[in-house]
Amino acid sequence: MMVGHDISALEQAQERALQAERLAAIGQMMAGLAHESGNALARSQACLEMLAMEVEDRPEALKLIGRIQTAQNHLQQLYDEVRNYAAPLKLEQQKHSLRAIWRQAWNNLAEQRQGRTVTLREENNDADLVCLVDPFRLEQVFRNILENALAACKDPVQITITCSEAELGGQAALRVAVRDNGPGLNAEQQRRIFEPFYTTKTKGTGLGMAIAQRIIEAHGGRIAVGAPAGPGTEILLLLPRGNS
């Protein structure tokens, strides 16, 4: 048993070292691109806005500008995701209810939910949901998880968030499970879900869950794929309460 434990620990250490190398490489690349790319995006956005004012009485032209704006927004999102992933992660922690955080994330996905049949259920089992966290960062985590669930599920979508008391390293913690009723993940997807740049979507960088993992681990917590009873995907979060 001890040999198996040592091998597992070694594999985890090697994976962390590999991820650190990836981060360093991304950071070097972004350092060279950030300034010029950011300026170029800002200039093109300004030109788009000026052009829209010039042709505001021409509906067909405005439609084309709208399509260009959509592409511009996508490019800006990709740029921001890669830059944020490569940047050092600094937490601004405070006592906060996780319910308020995931509800904010849910509200921020109103556009993705528009016109769909979607239900969000909360099963808190009387758990105290206050933890010492960075609410902005945790909102990113929940937004990524919920957005993935919406993308994976066909209507009617049902997403359930279940919370319960737990322990982590001998300290009080909160266990949060986010489960959907989609098709679930195959073996490769489960293995690679937190790998940077891995995605099965046609859009996006594949950084959402990698960023979520960085944020949870920066809080001293853990994130993993669960084993739901039935179809669907379950993402498990284990967060220390801190001094809440």
C-alpha positions, 0 to 999 in steps of 0.5 A: 500500500505504501508503494502505491501511495508513493507512486501516486504522490510522485505522479501528482508531483510530476503533473504539478511540475508539468502544469507549472511549466505550461503556465510559465510558457503561457506567461512568457508568450502573453508577456510579448503579446499582451500589450500589442494585442490589447491595443489592437483589440481596443482600436478595432472596438473603437472603429466598430463603434464609430462605424455603427454611428456612421451607418445607423440608418442602414439596417443591413450594414448594422447587421454586418457590424453586429456579426463583426462585433460578435467575433470581436467579443469572442476574440476579446474573451479568448484573449482575457481567458488566456491572460487571466490563466497565465497571471498570478492568482491573488485572492481577496478573501472575505466571509461570504455565502456560497449560495449568494455566489452561485446565484450571482453566477446563475444570474450572469448566465441569463443570456445562455438560459434565454428561451430554454427550459432550465431548472436550478435546484438547491439542496443545502441540507441545513448546511452553513454556507458561509466560507472565507473565500474570494467571491469574485474568483468563486463566481468564476468557478460556478459560472464555468461549471454551470455554463458547461452544464447548460452547454451539455444538456438538452432541454429540459435542463435540470441542474442540482447544487447539493451542499453538506458539511465535510472535513478537509485536512482535519478542518471544517469544510463544505462539500458542494456537488453540482449535478446536471442531467446531461449525457455525462463524461466519457473516460477520456473527458473525465481524465482530461477535464482539468487539462489546460486547452482541452475542450470538446466545444467548437468555441472557447479555449478549454481553460474554464475548468483549468482556471476553476481548479487553480482557484479552488486549489488556491483556496486550499480546496479540491475539485473533482469529477463525481460519480452521480447516481444516474446519467449526467455529470457531477462536479465536486468542490471541497472548500475549507471554511477558513475562519468563517 
